[in-house]
Amino acid sequence: MKIIQIEGFKGLVSAVFIGACLIAGFVVSPGYAAMTLWNKYLVSSYMFPQLNLLQGILLWAIVVITYCILTKGGFAVSLKNTPELSDEELDSIIKTAKISTQMKMLNRNISKTDRFENLGKNNPYSEDLNSVNNSESENEKNITNLK
């Protein structure tokens, strides 16, 4: 059994909004369409009484109930609980997600270093920096030799 947990006022407002949207989409809109079709074709052609929105919604409910009775299989859409993941499967999914995020970070860092190295190759002062680095390493060797 699935349990939906609503926390706080924001969750309550969200649940009410979702419920209103579902009612509008699956009850009111088809009811309005049924009312409009009834009023457009049957009132003018066969002198049937005109329907309001509530009666259109009831007409839609009659159509849906009749469909369910005649098909005996219910709706074509069914909601089923999916099998829950075992702890090992969940751990493997989490490990895979961690590895993929680490790989993304490494790729991003590698691309940044590649861009930095490419900037260094185009730098006219890079040879001067290399000579300074070489002279510093030679100075360190000389200091260690003196000790």
BELQUI-V976499 format. One record per run of one state. SS is the DSSP state (H for helix, E for strand, - for the rest). FROM is the first residue (numbers start at 0). LEN is the number of residues. If there is no record, write none. Layout:
SS;FROM;LEN, SS;FROM;LEN
This chain:
-;0;7, H;7;39, -;46;6, H;52;19, -;71;15, H;86;36, -;122;3, H;125;21, -;146;1
